[in-house]
């Protein structure tokens, strides 16, 4: 990566703190050549605050821009490379939305609006500045897709505790049940829970998740989205040239 600037050369724009912690740990294990000075991870405190305009206050004539768009605009005049990572979640079910209004399309629209060259819009062999990646369905889906990582974070859990073939339509609830059944976090999901959710251990998961650079077979949405995440980081670190 280029080192001709005092600015971080790679910037991750992510939905929340759990994704930030996960990516930081993941980079430290799989991309040790990246120093903390060479990248930055900015979280937005949730999807709504990231991609939706703030609510108009009384007396305001115009709606402000979404925080993600404001942040992207600030990078337009630099040479920094941008990776946007966000959960799909149930409220963005692409089976019930037209392709042009899916979450990824919305992110690509933001990138185009500030005239950043997206990987999606270049030919093979050409350079780009920005890449968008979706965690399908959510961060917990990636954890569930890699039982070895879950077992390392929670040693009481066994590989046999996971369903085969892979099927977790509600990954957050499913992971919570597996954890509770193994004796952890028995209050998880209840209002009086004194234990943190698995997302607060996202940094630990980042240390144990694999760097997936070969397309998974058989393919499912969860494994494939994690492969796209890994491949995107690897490609942009190698020079942000579209290779495949």
DABEL-V741587 format. One record per pair of residues at least 24 apart in sequence whose C-alpha atoms are under 7 Angstrom apart, sorted by sequence separation. I is the first residue (numbers start at 1). J is the second residue. D is the distance in Angstrom with one decimal. If there is no record, write none. Layout:
i->I j->J d->D
i->I j->J d->D
//
This chain:
i->107 j->132 d->6.9
i->157 j->182 d->5.7
i->17 j->43 d->6.0
i->156 j->182 d->5.9
i->16 j->43 d->5.0
i->10 j->38 d->6.4
i->11 j->39 d->5.5
i->12 j->40 d->6.2
i->13 j->41 d->6.1
i->14 j->42 d->6.1
i->15 j->43 d->5.5
i->16 j->44 d->5.6
i->17 j->45 d->6.8
i->8 j->37 d->5.9
i->9 j->38 d->5.3
i->10 j->39 d->4.6
i->11 j->40 d->4.8
i->12 j->41 d->4.6
i->13 j->42 d->5.0
i->14 j->43 d->4.8
i->15 j->44 d->5.4
i->16 j->45 d->4.7
i->8 j->38 d->4.4
i->9 j->39 d->5.9
i->10 j->40 d->6.5
i->11 j->41 d->5.8
i->12 j->42 d->6.1
i->13 j->43 d->6.1
i->14 j->44 d->6.6
i->15 j->45 d->6.3
i->16 j->46 d->5.2
i->141 j->171 d->5.4
i->8 j->39 d->4.7
i->15 j->46 d->5.1
i->140 j->171 d->5.8
i->144 j->175 d->6.9
i->8 j->40 d->6.2
i->15 j->47 d->5.4
i->140 j->172 d->5.7
i->15 j->50 d->6.6
i->76 j->114 d->6.4
i->76 j->115 d->7.0
i->76 j->116 d->6.1
i->69 j->110 d->5.8
i->73 j->114 d->5.5
i->72 j->114 d->6.8
i->88 j->134 d->6.0
i->82 j->129 d->6.3
i->83 j->130 d->5.8
i->84 j->131 d->6.3
i->85 j->132 d->6.3
i->86 j->133 d->6.8
i->87 j->134 d->5.6
i->88 j->135 d->5.9
i->81 j->129 d->4.9
i->82 j->130 d->4.6
i->83 j->131 d->5.0
i->84 j->132 d->4.8
i->85 j->133 d->4.9
i->86 j->134 d->5.2
i->87 j->135 d->4.6
i->88 j->136 d->5.4
i->89 j->137 d->5.2
i->81 j->130 d->5.8
i->82 j->131 d->6.3
i->83 j->132 d->5.9
i->84 j->133 d->6.0
i->85 j->134 d->5.7
i->86 j->135 d->6.0
i->87 j->136 d->6.4
i->88 j->137 d->5.1
i->89 j->138 d->5.6
i->87 j->137 d->6.4
i->88 j->138 d->5.9
i->87 j->138 d->4.8
i->153 j->204 d->6.5
i->87 j->139 d->6.6
i->153 j->205 d->6.6
i->149 j->205 d->6.3
i->149 j->208 d->5.1
i->149 j->209 d->5.6
i->11 j->80 d->7.0
i->10 j->80 d->5.7
i->11 j->81 d->6.2
i->12 j->82 d->5.9
i->13 j->83 d->6.2
i->14 j->84 d->5.9
i->15 j->85 d->6.8
i->9 j->80 d->4.8
i->10 j->81 d->4.8
i->11 j->82 d->5.0
i->12 j->83 d->4.8
i->13 j->84 d->4.8
i->14 j->85 d->4.9
i->15 j->86 d->5.2
i->9 j->81 d->6.1
i->10 j->82 d->6.0
i->11 j->83 d->6.3
i->12 j->84 d->5.8
i->13 j->85 d->6.3
i->14 j->86 d->5.8
i->145 j->222 d->6.6
i->145 j->223 d->6.2
i->142 j->222 d->6.1
i->141 j->222 d->6.1
i->142 j->223 d->7.0
i->142 j->226 d->6.4
i->136 j->221 d->6.4
i->137 j->222 d->6.8
i->136 j->222 d->5.3
i->136 j->225 d->6.0
i->135 j->225 d->6.0
i->134 j->225 d->6.5
i->135 j->226 d->6.9
i->133 j->229 d->5.9
i->129 j->240 d->6.9
i->128 j->240 d->5.8
i->127 j->240 d->5.5
i->128 j->241 d->6.4
i->127 j->241 d->4.3
i->126 j->241 d->5.4
i->127 j->242 d->6.3
i->125 j->241 d->5.8
i->126 j->242 d->5.8
i->125 j->242 d->5.3
i->124 j->242 d->5.0
i->125 j->243 d->5.9
i->123 j->242 d->7.0
i->124 j->243 d->5.7
i->124 j->244 d->6.5
i->119 j->242 d->6.7
i->25 j->203 d->5.4
i->29 j->207 d->6.2
i->22 j->202 d->4.8
i->26 j->206 d->4.3
i->18 j->199 d->5.6
i->21 j->202 d->6.0
i->22 j->203 d->4.4
i->25 j->206 d->4.8
i->26 j->207 d->5.5
i->30 j->211 d->6.6
i->18 j->200 d->6.2
i->21 j->203 d->4.7
i->25 j->207 d->5.4
i->22 j->205 d->6.6
i->23 j->206 d->6.4
i->18 j->202 d->5.6
i->22 j->206 d->4.7
i->1 j->237 d->6.1
i->1 j->238 d->6.6
i->1 j->239 d->5.9
//
